[in-house]
């Protein structure tokens, strides 16, 4: 599996993963796509709009500004596209 912030993406789904179906040993994040395309742009703990997929990693990601989201770099965008 490709890596995001030096971590292997353990799980990816194009669907939202219900809380009761999540592995308690993983940290889940929603990925948002750009308006007008399906290119990933942001990772956050939860997103309402432009949901592209849900990913899970073993350790928490370091989210930017006040811990709410992470803007993805090109290599990170490519890593996510490889798993969905």
C-alpha positions in Angstrom: 0.0 0.0 0.0 1.2 3.6 -0.7 2.2 5.9 2.2 0.8 9.1 3.6 3.0 11.1 6.0 5.5 8.2 6.1 2.7 5.7 7.0 1.2 2.9 5.0 -2.4 3.4 4.2 -3.9 0.3 5.8 -7.5 0.6 4.4 -9.3 2.7 1.8 -12.9 2.8 0.7 -14.8 5.0 -1.7 -17.7 4.8 0.8 -18.1 6.3 4.2 -17.2 3.7 6.8 -19.8 3.6 9.7 -18.3 4.0 13.2 -19.5 0.6 14.3 -17.6 -1.1 11.4 -14.2 0.6 12.0 -11.2 -1.2 13.4 -10.5 0.3 16.8 -6.7 -0.1 16.1 -6.8 2.2 13.1 -7.2 6.0 12.7 -9.8 6.9 10.0 -9.9 10.0 7.9 -12.1 11.3 5.1 -10.5 12.6 1.9 -12.1 15.5 0.0 -11.8 16.1 -3.8 -11.4 19.3 -5.7 -14.5 20.9 -7.1 -14.9 19.8 -10.7 -12.5 16.9 -10.4 -11.9 13.8 -8.4 -8.4 14.7 -7.4 -7.8 14.4 -3.7 -7.1 17.7 -2.0 -7.7 17.6 1.8 -7.7 14.9 4.6 -9.8 15.5 7.7 -11.3 13.6 10.5 -14.8 14.1 9.0 -16.1 15.8 5.9 -19.6 16.5 4.7 -19.0 17.8 1.2 -16.8 16.5 -1.7 -16.2 13.2 0.0 -13.9 11.1 -2.2 -13.0 8.2 0.1 -12.2 7.1 3.6 -8.7 6.0 4.5 -7.2 4.4 7.7 -3.7 4.4 9.1 -2.1 2.9 12.2 -0.9 6.2 13.8 -2.7 9.5 13.9 -1.9 11.9 11.1 -0.6 15.4 11.9 -3.3 17.6 10.7 -2.5 21.3 10.0 -4.1 24.4 11.4 -5.7 23.7 14.8 -5.8 20.0 13.9 -8.7 20.1 11.6 -7.4 19.2 8.1 -4.3 18.5 6.0 -3.7 19.9 2.6 -2.3 17.2 0.4 1.0 17.4 -1.5 1.2 15.9 -5.0 2.9 12.7 -3.8 0.2 12.3 -1.1 -2.6 12.8 -3.7 -1.0 10.1 -5.9 -0.7 7.7 -2.9 -4.4 8.0 -2.2 -5.4 7.6 -5.9 -3.4 4.3 -5.9 -5.5 2.8 -3.2 -9.0 3.8 -4.3 
